[in-house]
Amino acid sequence: MMRAASLLPRNTTGPLTLVTRILLAAFVACASFLAALLLFLLAMRVVFIGRALPGVHSGGLALSGKTSEQIQAAVAPAYPYPQTGLLALRDGDAIWTVHPAEVGVSIDGAAMADQALAVGRSGSLSLRLQEQIDAWISGVEVPPVVVFDQALGAAYLQSLAATIDKPQFEATLGVDGLEV
């Protein structure tokens, strides 16, 4: 009569069997932890579809969870320099002060929103997950995007030039009798 072979190891308590069980338990625990972490990260990506991931900020302003439109509306008051800053324009001894917005300087909220939404969403899957974790741990700063409208700047400088340009006088030399 044939005896059925058991697939389970025999119940021995030797040191090799104990070490094998401990290593197997450690492997299963690590694999379970990594699987849970990956599942959590992927679930967070689903929750934050179309919104900035946690840890994304700009100029001290938290952008986490905001949509593109909300980010654009939030960054405008956070960077008031184009409306409140001053530029000094100098011509010899004359100095004119102007707000940067008057010469075509502005903050591009749409480009900043694109940068904020791109955190953790480009590159390979491992790079995306790494950026997402980095954003949570240390945060990601979205720098302001400054745009210069050359046409507006040129128009302002042309209007300024019209006020300071002096008409050119042609020199003439003539003889009137004995006078030159």
C-alpha positions in Angstrom: 0.0 0.0 0.0 1.3 3.5 -0.9 1.5 6.2 1.6 0.4 9.7 0.6 3.1 12.3 0.8 2.3 15.4 2.8 3.0 18.7 1.2 3.4 20.3 4.6 6.7 20.0 6.3 7.0 17.6 9.2 6.4 19.0 12.6 10.0 19.4 13.8 11.4 21.9 16.1 14.9 22.0 14.8 16.8 25.3 14.5 16.7 25.3 10.7 12.9 25.0 10.6 12.5 27.8 13.1 14.8 30.1 11.1 12.9 29.2 7.9 9.6 30.1 9.5 10.9 33.4 10.9 12.3 34.4 7.5 9.1 33.4 5.7 7.1 35.4 8.2 9.4 38.4 7.7 9.1 38.1 4.0 5.3 37.9 4.1 5.2 40.9 6.5 7.4 43.1 4.3 5.5 42.1 1.1 2.2 42.8 2.9 3.5 46.2 4.0 4.7 47.2 0.6 1.5 46.0 -1.0 -0.6 48.1 1.5 1.7 51.1 0.9 1.3 50.8 -2.9 -2.4 50.4 -2.6 -2.6 53.4 -0.3 -0.6 55.6 -2.7 -2.7 54.5 -5.6 -5.9 55.2 -3.7 -4.7 58.7 -2.8 -3.9 59.4 -6.5 -7.5 58.4 -7.3 -8.9 60.7 -4.6 -6.7 63.6 -5.9 -7.5 63.3 -9.6 -7.5 66.8 -11.0 -6.3 68.3 -7.7 -2.9 69.1 -6.3 -1.4 66.3 -4.2 -0.8 66.8 -0.4 2.4 68.8 0.3 2.3 71.0 -2.7 2.6 74.7 -1.8 3.7 78.1 -3.3 4.9 81.1 -1.4 3.6 79.7 1.9 0.2 79.0 0.4 -1.0 75.4 0.6 -2.2 74.2 -2.8 -3.1 70.7 -1.7 -6.4 69.4 -2.8 -7.1 72.5 -5.0 -8.2 72.3 -8.6 -6.6 74.3 -11.4 -9.1 77.1 -11.2 -8.8 77.3 -7.4 -5.0 77.4 -7.7 -5.1 80.2 -10.2 -7.5 82.2 -8.0 -5.3 81.5 -4.9 -1.9 82.5 -6.3 -3.0 85.9 -7.6 -3.2 87.5 -4.1 -0.3 85.5 -2.9 2.1 87.3 -5.3 1.1 91.0 -5.4 4.4 92.3 -6.6 3.2 93.2 -10.2 0.6 95.5 -8.7 2.4 96.8 -5.5 6.1 96.6 -6.4 8.0 99.5 -7.9 10.5 99.8 -10.7 12.7 102.8 -11.1 13.4 104.0 -14.7 16.2 106.4 -15.0 17.3 108.8 -17.8 20.2 110.9 -16.6 19.0 112.8 -13.6 15.3 112.0 -14.2 13.8 109.0 -12.4 10.3 107.6 -13.0 8.8 104.9 -10.7 6.3 102.5 -12.2 4.4 99.4 -11.1 5.7 96.2 -12.8 2.1 95.5 -14.1 2.2 98.8 -16.0 5.2 97.7 -18.1 3.8 94.2 -18.8 5.0 92.1 -15.8 2.5 89.6 -14.4 2.2 86.3 -12.6 1.0 83.4 -14.8 -1.5 81.5 -12.5 -2.4 79.0 -15.2 1.3 77.9 -15.6 1.6 77.7 -11.8 -1.5 75.5 -11.6 -0.1 73.3 -14.3 3.2 72.9 -12.3 1.3 72.2 -9.1 -0.9 69.5 -10.8 2.2 67.9 -12.5 3.8 67.0 -9.1 3.8 63.2 -8.9 2.1 62.8 -12.3 5.0 62.6 -14.8 7.7 60.0 -15.5 7.7 56.3 -14.6 5.5 54.8 -12.0 8.3 54.6 -9.5 9.3 58.2 -10.1 5.7 59.3 -9.7 5.3 57.5 -6.4 8.7 58.9 -5.2 7.5 62.4 -6.0 4.2 61.8 -4.2 6.0 60.5 -1.1 8.5 63.4 -1.2 5.7 65.9 -1.4 4.1 64.4 1.7 7.3 64.2 3.7 9.1 67.5 2.8 6.7 69.3 0.5 7.1 70.7 -3.0 7.4 74.4 -3.6 5.9 75.7 -6.9 7.9 78.8 -7.9 6.0 81.8 -9.3 5.9 82.0 -13.1 6.6 85.6 -14.1 5.6 86.7 -17.6 6.7 89.8 -19.4 4.4 91.2 -22.1 6.8 92.9 -24.5 4.1 94.7 -26.4 2.8 96.3 -23.2 6.3 97.2 -22.0 7.2 98.7 -25.4 3.9 100.7 -25.4 4.6 102.1 -21.9 8.2 103.1 -22.9 7.0 104.7 -26.1 4.5 106.8 -24.1 7.2 107.8 -21.7 9.6 108.6 -24.5 7.0 110.9 -26.0 7.0 113.0 -22.8 10.7 113.3 -22.5 12.0 113.4 -26.1 13.0 116.9 -27.2 12.5 118.0 -30.7 15.7 118.0 -32.7 16.8 121.4 -34.0 18.9 121.6 -37.1 21.9 123.9 -36.9 22.0 126.4 -39.6 24.8 128.8 -40.6 24.0 131.8 -42.6 25.6 135.1 -43.6 23.6 138.3 -43.3 25.8 141.1 -44.5 28.8 141.2 -42.3 27.2 138.9 -39.6 27.6 135.2 -39.6 
